[in-house]
Amino acid sequence: MSDGLTPPGGPLPEPEANLGYLFRLAFQQFRGALEKELEAFALSSQEYGLLSLFETRPELSTSELARVLQVTRQTMHTAVLGLERAGLVSRRSMNSRVVLVGPTERGRERLDAATERVRALEHKALAGLSGDEERVIRKWLAAVATLERTA
């Protein structure tokens, strides 16, 4: 791993360690570094993730957002209200039950600026890998992310 993405002051975990443990360590380190990068934009990693969903769809319902980000509707409602107060998203009622959420111009600008920092962090995390190695890792992570959940 690159400097800044390894556990501070501790030894590196053995590559043969439990895979779940390695996932957890990698996630914690990356998320901590991500949160630090996003501070400059007054965004949490959850808020950044929410805004990122609008890169491919102009609007999503709060239920869709909650499902994709794997949080409760109540948690999503709170997050959307916070982003709305910050002027980063707007809401509009589609009908009496469905509220659509979409980014404002300010939200798109903030997302674009934050994404530059996030891509730099990703580049740092992938430092030393060839393009082929990076593609294999991305393909593998995408496959792991879609594994069926077992009881």
CNS distance restraints for C-alpha pairs under 8 A (distance, minus, plus):
assign (resid   1 and name CA) (resid   5 and name CA) 6.33 0.50 0.50
assign (resid   1 and name CA) (resid   6 and name CA) 6.16 0.50 0.50
assign (resid   1 and name CA) (resid 125 and name CA) 6.65 0.50 0.50
assign (resid   2 and name CA) (resid   6 and name CA) 6.71 0.50 0.50
assign (resid   2 and name CA) (resid 124 and name CA) 6.52 0.50 0.50
assign (resid   2 and name CA) (resid 125 and name CA) 6.00 0.50 0.50
assign (resid   2 and name CA) (resid 126 and name CA) 7.99 0.50 0.50
assign (resid   2 and name CA) (resid 127 and name CA) 6.84 0.50 0.50
assign (resid   4 and name CA) (resid  33 and name CA) 7.54 0.50 0.50
assign (resid   5 and name CA) (resid  29 and name CA) 5.60 0.50 0.50
assign (resid   5 and name CA) (resid  30 and name CA) 6.40 0.50 0.50
assign (resid   5 and name CA) (resid  33 and name CA) 7.05 0.50 0.50
assign (resid   5 and name CA) (resid 125 and name CA) 6.96 0.50 0.50
assign (resid   6 and name CA) (resid  12 and name CA) 7.13 0.50 0.50
assign (resid   6 and name CA) (resid  29 and name CA) 6.65 0.50 0.50
assign (resid   7 and name CA) (resid  11 and name CA) 7.41 0.50 0.50
assign (resid   7 and name CA) (resid  12 and name CA) 7.13 0.50 0.50
assign (resid   7 and name CA) (resid  29 and name CA) 7.02 0.50 0.50
assign (resid  13 and name CA) (resid  17 and name CA) 6.85 0.50 0.50
assign (resid  13 and name CA) (resid  22 and name CA) 7.56 0.50 0.50
assign (resid  15 and name CA) (resid  22 and name CA) 7.93 0.50 0.50
assign (resid  17 and name CA) (resid  21 and name CA) 7.01 0.50 0.50
assign (resid  17 and name CA) (resid  22 and name CA) 6.76 0.50 0.50
assign (resid  18 and name CA) (resid  22 and name CA) 6.40 0.50 0.50
assign (resid  19 and name CA) (resid  23 and name CA) 6.14 0.50 0.50
assign (resid  20 and name CA) (resid  24 and name CA) 6.14 0.50 0.50
assign (resid  21 and name CA) (resid  25 and name CA) 6.20 0.50 0.50
assign (resid  22 and name CA) (resid  26 and name CA) 6.03 0.50 0.50
assign (resid  23 and name CA) (resid  27 and name CA) 5.95 0.50 0.50
assign (resid  24 and name CA) (resid  28 and name CA) 6.04 0.50 0.50
assign (resid  25 and name CA) (resid  29 and name CA) 6.13 0.50 0.50
assign (resid  26 and name CA) (resid  30 and name CA) 6.01 0.50 0.50
assign (resid  27 and name CA) (resid  31 and name CA) 5.81 0.50 0.50
assign (resid  28 and name CA) (resid  32 and name CA) 6.01 0.50 0.50
assign (resid  29 and name CA) (resid  33 and name CA) 6.25 0.50 0.50
assign (resid  30 and name CA) (resid  34 and name CA) 5.97 0.50 0.50
assign (resid  31 and name CA) (resid  35 and name CA) 6.01 0.50 0.50
assign (resid  31 and name CA) (resid  45 and name CA) 7.37 0.50 0.50
assign (resid  32 and name CA) (resid  36 and name CA) 6.31 0.50 0.50
assign (resid  33 and name CA) (resid  37 and name CA) 6.32 0.50 0.50
assign (resid  33 and name CA) (resid 121 and name CA) 7.74 0.50 0.50
assign (resid  34 and name CA) (resid  38 and name CA) 6.15 0.50 0.50
assign (resid  34 and name CA) (resid  45 and name CA) 6.69 0.50 0.50
assign (resid  34 and name CA) (resid 118 and name CA) 6.85 0.50 0.50
assign (resid  34 and name CA) (resid 121 and name CA) 7.33 0.50 0.50
assign (resid  35 and name CA) (resid  39 and name CA) 6.25 0.50 0.50
assign (resid  35 and name CA) (resid  43 and name CA) 7.94 0.50 0.50
assign (resid  35 and name CA) (resid  44 and name CA) 6.01 0.50 0.50
assign (resid  35 and name CA) (resid  45 and name CA) 5.77 0.50 0.50
assign (resid  36 and name CA) (resid  40 and name CA) 7.88 0.50 0.50
assign (resid  37 and name CA) (resid 117 and name CA) 6.54 0.50 0.50
assign (resid  37 and name CA) (resid 118 and name CA) 7.22 0.50 0.50
assign (resid  38 and name CA) (resid  42 and name CA) 6.46 0.50 0.50
assign (resid  38 and name CA) (resid  43 and name CA) 5.41 0.50 0.50
assign (resid  38 and name CA) (resid  44 and name CA) 6.32 0.50 0.50
assign (resid  38 and name CA) (resid  45 and name CA) 7.07 0.50 0.50
assign (resid  38 and name CA) (resid  48 and name CA) 7.96 0.50 0.50
assign (resid  38 and name CA) (resid 114 and name CA) 6.51 0.50 0.50
assign (resid  38 and name CA) (resid 117 and name CA) 7.77 0.50 0.50
assign (resid  38 and name CA) (resid 118 and name CA) 7.99 0.50 0.50
assign (resid  39 and name CA) (resid  43 and name CA) 5.98 0.50 0.50
assign (resid  39 and name CA) (resid  44 and name CA) 7.16 0.50 0.50
assign (resid  41 and name CA) (resid 110 and name CA) 6.91 0.50 0.50
assign (resid  41 and name CA) (resid 114 and name CA) 6.53 0.50 0.50
assign (resid  43 and name CA) (resid  47 and name CA) 5.79 0.50 0.50
assign (resid  43 and name CA) (resid  48 and name CA) 6.14 0.50 0.50
assign (resid  44 and name CA) (resid  48 and name CA) 6.15 0.50 0.50
assign (resid  45 and name CA) (resid  49 and name CA) 6.03 0.50 0.50
assign (resid  46 and name CA) (resid  50 and name CA) 6.16 0.50 0.50
assign (resid  47 and name CA) (resid  51 and name CA) 6.20 0.50 0.50
assign (resid  47 and name CA) (resid  79 and name CA) 7.00 0.50 0.50
assign (resid  47 and name CA) (resid  83 and name CA) 7.57 0.50 0.50
assign (resid  48 and name CA) (resid  52 and name CA) 6.01 0.50 0.50
assign (resid  48 and name CA) (resid 111 and name CA) 7.03 0.50 0.50
assign (resid  48 and name CA) (resid 114 and name CA) 7.90 0.50 0.50
assign (resid  49 and name CA) (resid  53 and name CA) 6.55 0.50 0.50
assign (resid  49 and name CA) (resid  69 and name CA) 7.77 0.50 0.50
assign (resid  50 and name CA) (resid  54 and name CA) 7.57 0.50 0.50
assign (resid  50 and name CA) (resid  65 and name CA) 7.17 0.50 0.50
assign (resid  50 and name CA) (resid  69 and name CA) 7.41 0.50 0.50
assign (resid  51 and name CA) (resid  55 and name CA) 7.68 0.50 0.50
assign (resid  51 and name CA) (resid 103 and name CA) 7.00 0.50 0.50
assign (resid  51 and name CA) (resid 107 and name CA) 7.42 0.50 0.50
assign (resid  51 and name CA) (resid 108 and name CA) 7.87 0.50 0.50
assign (resid  51 and name CA) (resid 111 and name CA) 6.55 0.50 0.50
assign (resid  52 and name CA) (resid 111 and name CA) 6.98 0.50 0.50
assign (resid  53 and name CA) (resid  57 and name CA) 6.85 0.50 0.50
assign (resid  54 and name CA) (resid  58 and name CA) 5.46 0.50 0.50
assign (resid  54 and name CA) (resid  59 and name CA) 6.67 0.50 0.50
assign (resid  54 and name CA) (resid  60 and name CA) 7.87 0.50 0.50
assign (resid  54 and name CA) (resid 102 and name CA) 6.95 0.50 0.50
assign (resid  54 and name CA) (resid 103 and name CA) 6.94 0.50 0.50
assign (resid  58 and name CA) (resid 102 and name CA) 5.94 0.50 0.50
assign (resid  58 and name CA) (resid 103 and name CA) 7.52 0.50 0.50
assign (resid  59 and name CA) (resid 100 and name CA) 5.97 0.50 0.50
assign (resid  59 and name CA) (resid 101 and name CA) 5.33 0.50 0.50
assign (resid  59 and name CA) (resid 102 and name CA) 4.50 0.50 0.50
assign (resid  59 and name CA) (resid 103 and name CA) 7.70 0.50 0.50
assign (resid  60 and name CA) (resid  64 and name CA) 6.07 0.50 0.50
assign (resid  60 and name CA) (resid  65 and name CA) 6.40 0.50 0.50
assign (resid  60 and name CA) (resid 100 and name CA) 5.34 0.50 0.50
assign (resid  60 and name CA) (resid 101 and name CA) 5.41 0.50 0.50
assign (resid  60 and name CA) (resid 102 and name CA) 6.69 0.50 0.50
assign (resid  61 and name CA) (resid  65 and name CA) 6.27 0.50 0.50
assign (resid  61 and name CA) (resid  98 and name CA) 6.46 0.50 0.50
assign (resid  61 and name CA) (resid  99 and name CA) 5.52 0.50 0.50
assign (resid  61 and name CA) (resid 100 and name CA) 4.30 0.50 0.50
assign (resid  61 and name CA) (resid 101 and name CA) 5.84 0.50 0.50
assign (resid  62 and name CA) (resid  66 and name CA) 6.13 0.50 0.50
assign (resid  62 and name CA) (resid  73 and name CA) 6.89 0.50 0.50
assign (resid  62 and name CA) (resid  76 and name CA) 6.59 0.50 0.50
assign (resid  62 and name CA) (resid  77 and name CA) 6.74 0.50 0.50
assign (resid  62 and name CA) (resid  80 and name CA) 7.93 0.50 0.50
assign (resid  62 and name CA) (resid  98 and name CA) 7.80 0.50 0.50
assign (resid  62 and name CA) (resid  99 and name CA) 6.44 0.50 0.50
assign (resid  62 and name CA) (resid 100 and name CA) 6.55 0.50 0.50
assign (resid  62 and name CA) (resid 101 and name CA) 6.69 0.50 0.50
assign (resid  63 and name CA) (resid  67 and name CA) 6.16 0.50 0.50
assign (resid  63 and name CA) (resid  73 and name CA) 6.03 0.50 0.50
assign (resid  63 and name CA) (resid  76 and name CA) 7.99 0.50 0.50
assign (resid  64 and name CA) (resid  68 and name CA) 6.14 0.50 0.50
assign (resid  65 and name CA) (resid  69 and name CA) 6.07 0.50 0.50
assign (resid  65 and name CA) (resid  76 and name CA) 7.06 0.50 0.50
assign (resid  66 and name CA) (resid  70 and name CA) 5.65 0.50 0.50
assign (resid  66 and name CA) (resid  71 and name CA) 5.05 0.50 0.50
assign (resid  66 and name CA) (resid  72 and name CA) 5.83 0.50 0.50
assign (resid  66 and name CA) (resid  73 and name CA) 5.44 0.50 0.50
assign (resid  66 and name CA) (resid  75 and name CA) 7.77 0.50 0.50
assign (resid  66 and name CA) (resid  76 and name CA) 5.52 0.50 0.50
assign (resid  67 and name CA) (resid  71 and name CA) 6.57 0.50 0.50
assign (resid  67 and name CA) (resid  72 and name CA) 7.70 0.50 0.50
assign (resid  71 and name CA) (resid  75 and name CA) 6.23 0.50 0.50
assign (resid  71 and name CA) (resid  76 and name CA) 6.61 0.50 0.50
assign (resid  72 and name CA) (resid  76 and name CA) 6.28 0.50 0.50
assign (resid  73 and name CA) (resid  77 and name CA) 5.95 0.50 0.50
assign (resid  74 and name CA) (resid  78 and name CA) 6.29 0.50 0.50
assign (resid  75 and name CA) (resid  79 and name CA) 6.28 0.50 0.50
assign (resid  76 and name CA) (resid  80 and name CA) 6.02 0.50 0.50
assign (resid  77 and name CA) (resid  81 and name CA) 6.16 0.50 0.50
assign (resid  78 and name CA) (resid  82 and name CA) 6.31 0.50 0.50
assign (resid  79 and name CA) (resid  83 and name CA) 6.30 0.50 0.50
assign (resid  80 and name CA) (resid  84 and name CA) 5.97 0.50 0.50
assign (resid  80 and name CA) (resid  89 and name CA) 7.32 0.50 0.50
assign (resid  80 and name CA) (resid 101 and name CA) 7.86 0.50 0.50
assign (resid  81 and name CA) (resid  85 and name CA) 6.13 0.50 0.50
assign (resid  82 and name CA) (resid  86 and name CA) 6.33 0.50 0.50
assign (resid  83 and name CA) (resid  87 and name CA) 6.29 0.50 0.50
assign (resid  83 and name CA) (resid  88 and name CA) 5.24 0.50 0.50
assign (resid  83 and name CA) (resid  89 and name CA) 5.74 0.50 0.50
assign (resid  84 and name CA) (resid  88 and name CA) 5.64 0.50 0.50
assign (resid  84 and name CA) (resid  89 and name CA) 4.85 0.50 0.50
assign (resid  84 and name CA) (resid  90 and name CA) 5.72 0.50 0.50
assign (resid  84 and name CA) (resid  91 and name CA) 7.73 0.50 0.50
assign (resid  87 and name CA) (resid 104 and name CA) 6.94 0.50 0.50
assign (resid  87 and name CA) (resid 106 and name CA) 6.76 0.50 0.50
assign (resid  87 and name CA) (resid 107 and name CA) 6.97 0.50 0.50
assign (resid  88 and name CA) (resid 103 and name CA) 5.80 0.50 0.50
assign (resid  88 and name CA) (resid 104 and name CA) 5.33 0.50 0.50
assign (resid  88 and name CA) (resid 105 and name CA) 7.51 0.50 0.50
assign (resid  88 and name CA) (resid 106 and name CA) 5.63 0.50 0.50
assign (resid  88 and name CA) (resid 107 and name CA) 3.81 0.50 0.50
assign (resid  88 and name CA) (resid 108 and name CA) 7.53 0.50 0.50
assign (resid  88 and name CA) (resid 110 and name CA) 7.84 0.50 0.50
assign (resid  89 and name CA) (resid 101 and name CA) 6.62 0.50 0.50
assign (resid  89 and name CA) (resid 102 and name CA) 5.43 0.50 0.50
assign (resid  89 and name CA) (resid 103 and name CA) 4.12 0.50 0.50
assign (resid  89 and name CA) (resid 104 and name CA) 4.99 0.50 0.50
assign (resid  89 and name CA) (resid 107 and name CA) 6.11 0.50 0.50
assign (resid  90 and name CA) (resid 101 and name CA) 5.77 0.50 0.50
assign (resid  90 and name CA) (resid 102 and name CA) 5.61 0.50 0.50
assign (resid  90 and name CA) (resid 103 and name CA) 6.20 0.50 0.50
assign (resid  90 and name CA) (resid 104 and name CA) 6.24 0.50 0.50
assign (resid  91 and name CA) (resid  99 and name CA) 6.43 0.50 0.50
assign (resid  91 and name CA) (resid 100 and name CA) 5.57 0.50 0.50
assign (resid  91 and name CA) (resid 101 and name CA) 4.55 0.50 0.50
assign (resid  91 and name CA) (resid 102 and name CA) 6.57 0.50 0.50
assign (resid  92 and name CA) (resid  99 and name CA) 5.60 0.50 0.50
assign (resid  92 and name CA) (resid 100 and name CA) 5.32 0.50 0.50
assign (resid  92 and name CA) (resid 101 and name CA) 6.62 0.50 0.50
assign (resid  93 and name CA) (resid  97 and name CA) 7.84 0.50 0.50
assign (resid  93 and name CA) (resid  98 and name CA) 6.04 0.50 0.50
assign (resid  93 and name CA) (resid  99 and name CA) 4.38 0.50 0.50
assign (resid  93 and name CA) (resid 100 and name CA) 6.12 0.50 0.50
assign (resid  94 and name CA) (resid  98 and name CA) 5.43 0.50 0.50
assign (resid  94 and name CA) (resid  99 and name CA) 5.65 0.50 0.50
assign (resid  94 and name CA) (resid 100 and name CA) 6.43 0.50 0.50
assign (resid  95 and name CA) (resid  99 and name CA) 7.22 0.50 0.50
assign (resid 103 and name CA) (resid 107 and name CA) 5.20 0.50 0.50
assign (resid 103 and name CA) (resid 108 and name CA) 6.11 0.50 0.50
assign (resid 104 and name CA) (resid 108 and name CA) 6.28 0.50 0.50
assign (resid 105 and name CA) (resid 109 and name CA) 6.25 0.50 0.50
assign (resid 106 and name CA) (resid 110 and name CA) 6.13 0.50 0.50
assign (resid 107 and name CA) (resid 111 and name CA) 6.05 0.50 0.50
assign (resid 108 and name CA) (resid 112 and name CA) 6.10 0.50 0.50
assign (resid 109 and name CA) (resid 113 and name CA) 6.25 0.50 0.50
assign (resid 110 and name CA) (resid 114 and name CA) 6.05 0.50 0.50
assign (resid 111 and name CA) (resid 115 and name CA) 5.86 0.50 0.50
assign (resid 112 and name CA) (resid 116 and name CA) 6.58 0.50 0.50
assign (resid 113 and name CA) (resid 117 and name CA) 7.09 0.50 0.50
assign (resid 114 and name CA) (resid 118 and name CA) 6.28 0.50 0.50
assign (resid 115 and name CA) (resid 119 and name CA) 5.97 0.50 0.50
assign (resid 116 and name CA) (resid 120 and name CA) 6.34 0.50 0.50
assign (resid 117 and name CA) (resid 121 and name CA) 6.34 0.50 0.50
assign (resid 118 and name CA) (resid 122 and name CA) 6.22 0.50 0.50
assign (resid 119 and name CA) (resid 123 and name CA) 6.06 0.50 0.50
assign (resid 120 and name CA) (resid 124 and name CA) 6.24 0.50 0.50
assign (resid 121 and name CA) (resid 125 and name CA) 6.23 0.50 0.50
assign (resid 122 and name CA) (resid 126 and name CA) 6.18 0.50 0.50
assign (resid 123 and name CA) (resid 127 and name CA) 6.00 0.50 0.50
assign (resid 126 and name CA) (resid 134 and name CA) 7.06 0.50 0.50
assign (resid 129 and name CA) (resid 133 and name CA) 5.75 0.50 0.50
assign (resid 129 and name CA) (resid 134 and name CA) 6.13 0.50 0.50
assign (resid 130 and name CA) (resid 134 and name CA) 6.20 0.50 0.50
assign (resid 131 and name CA) (resid 135 and name CA) 6.23 0.50 0.50
assign (resid 132 and name CA) (resid 136 and name CA) 6.27 0.50 0.50
assign (resid 133 and name CA) (resid 137 and name CA) 6.24 0.50 0.50
assign (resid 134 and name CA) (resid 138 and name CA) 6.12 0.50 0.50
assign (resid 135 and name CA) (resid 139 and name CA) 6.02 0.50 0.50
assign (resid 136 and name CA) (resid 140 and name CA) 6.01 0.50 0.50
assign (resid 137 and name CA) (resid 141 and name CA) 6.02 0.50 0.50
assign (resid 138 and name CA) (resid 142 and name CA) 6.10 0.50 0.50
assign (resid 139 and name CA) (resid 143 and name CA) 6.23 0.50 0.50
assign (resid 140 and name CA) (resid 144 and name CA) 6.16 0.50 0.50
assign (resid 141 and name CA) (resid 145 and name CA) 6.02 0.50 0.50
assign (resid 142 and name CA) (resid 146 and name CA) 6.51 0.50 0.50
assign (resid 143 and name CA) (resid 147 and name CA) 6.55 0.50 0.50
